[in-house]
Amino acid sequence: KDSPAPNLEVFAEIRILGVELALTSAMAYGLVLMTLGGAIITAGWITLYQNKDREFADTGLYRISRHPQYAGFILLVIGWMIGWPTILTLILGPMIIYKYADAGRKEEQQFKQNPAYLGYAEKTPFLV
């Protein structure tokens, strides 16, 4: 039987409306990373919403990362680059990762005079 991805290690195959589709191992791994990244982003949004009346969030995922949403987006982008390595993803991926890391650095500038945040930042990693 001919595989829809003959030169790649196929993790799973499915036929939908007569069209064969394949999921390679790299795609499956990338999809896992993207799903995990999406879950981290969602958990971060929930935590921010729960802390909307506070100056900054330091509960939930924010106990282990000062910027868990950015970490989630970066994980999602890495999964995208691994699962679907095209010229576009390999060019845009590092640019997106840089922009998210830079956004976190810029956000922290507004707290540089806040002693409570400085204490939090001292004991909590930037991303992970």
ABEGO torsion letter per residue (X at the ends): XBBABAABBBABBBBBGGBBBBBBAAAAAAAAAAAAAAAAAAAAAAAAAAAAABABBABEAAAABABAAAAAAAAAAAAAAAABBBAAAAAAAAAAAAAAAAAAAAAAAAAAABAAAAAAAAABBAAX
